[in-house]
């Protein structure tokens, strides 16, 4: 029972951090002209799962580099059938960031740094 309670708290923590990270990412995306993200509550489950996966990876490896974070994101997307496409198209499972980290524009690389910073800060602030 105790282990189940701990697991539940960890899941709640990850979801709380994922929502925060998503909203920060959404604000940054809008600042660079990408209006494809919607509020967490309105986000499709596949999008929430992607963010949650990233949060869990960072929580389990707090020193993860931005490049490793991007590779982890790509691996997760590839496993779900996503591939490179010039525009983000959830129906076709295409995304313009399905590229090696070094090939991404700096504005996209910044998202990986911001994501990691939000996860770290939110993890410190978590109060169950």
C-alpha positions in Angstrom: 0.0 0.0 0.0 2.8 2.4 0.9 4.6 1.8 -2.4 1.3 2.5 -4.3 0.9 5.8 -2.5 4.4 6.8 -3.4 3.9 5.8 -7.0 0.6 7.8 -7.1 2.4 10.9 -5.7 5.2 10.6 -8.2 2.6 10.4 -11.1 0.8 13.4 -9.7 4.1 15.3 -9.5 5.0 14.4 -13.1 1.6 15.5 -14.4 1.8 18.8 -12.5 5.3 19.4 -13.9 4.2 18.4 -17.4 1.3 20.8 -17.4 3.6 23.6 -16.3 6.3 22.7 -18.8 3.7 22.5 -21.6 2.3 26.0 -20.8 5.8 27.5 -20.7 6.6 25.8 -24.0 3.3 27.0 -25.5 4.1 30.6 -24.5 7.6 30.3 -26.0 6.2 28.7 -29.2 3.8 31.6 -29.6 6.6 34.1 -29.1 8.4 32.6 -32.1 5.3 32.4 -34.2 4.1 28.9 -33.6 0.4 28.9 -32.5 -0.1 25.1 -32.9 -0.2 24.3 -29.2 -3.4 24.6 -27.2 -3.9 24.9 -23.4 -3.0 21.7 -21.5 -6.7 20.9 -20.7 -7.5 21.0 -24.4 -4.4 19.2 -25.6 -4.8 15.8 -27.2 -3.7 12.8 -25.2 -0.8 12.1 -27.6 0.6 15.5 -26.9 0.2 15.2 -23.1 1.9 11.8 -23.3 4.9 13.3 -25.2 5.3 16.0 -22.5 4.9 13.6 -19.7 7.5 11.3 -21.2 10.0 14.2 -21.4 9.3 15.2 -17.8 9.8 11.6 -16.5 13.1 11.4 -18.5 14.3 14.6 -16.9 13.2 13.6 -13.4 15.1 10.3 -13.7 18.1 12.0 -15.2 18.3 15.6 -13.9 21.7 16.2 -15.7 20.3 15.3 -19.2 21.7 17.6 -21.8 19.4 19.5 -24.2 20.7 17.3 -27.1 19.9 14.1 -25.2 16.5 15.5 -24.3 15.8 16.1 -28.0 17.0 12.7 -28.9 14.7 11.1 -26.3 11.8 13.2 -27.6 12.5 12.0 -31.2 12.8 8.4 -30.1 9.5 8.6 -28.3 7.8 10.2 -31.4 9.4 7.7 -33.8 8.1 4.8 -31.7 4.6 6.3 -32.2 5.1 6.5 -36.0 6.1 10.2 -36.3 8.6 11.3 -39.0 10.1 14.5 -40.4 7.8 16.8 -42.3 8.2 20.5 -43.2 5.1 21.5 -41.1 3.7 20.0 -37.9 0.9 17.7 -39.0 -0.5 15.4 -36.3 -2.8 13.6 -38.7 0.2 12.6 -40.9 2.4 12.3 -37.8 5.0 14.7 -39.3 7.0 17.3 -37.4 9.7 19.7 -38.6 11.8 19.1 -35.5 12.4 15.4 -36.3 15.9 16.2 -37.1 19.3 15.8 -35.4 19.7 18.4 -32.6 22.6 20.1 -34.5 20.3 20.6 -37.5 17.6 22.4 -35.5 17.4 26.2 -35.6 18.5 27.9 -32.4 14.9 28.9 -31.6 14.0 25.2 -31.5 17.1 24.2 -29.5 16.1 26.8 -26.9 12.9 24.8 -26.2 15.0 21.9 -24.9 16.9 24.1 -22.5 13.7 25.9 -21.3 12.0 22.5 -20.9 14.8 21.2 -18.7 14.9 24.4 -16.6 11.2 24.3 -16.0 11.2 20.6 -15.0 14.1 21.2 -12.5 12.5 24.3 -11.0 9.1 22.7 -10.7 10.5 19.5 -9.2 12.1 21.7 -6.4 8.8 23.5 -5.9 6.6 20.4 -5.8 4.6 20.1 -2.5 2.2 17.2 -2.5 
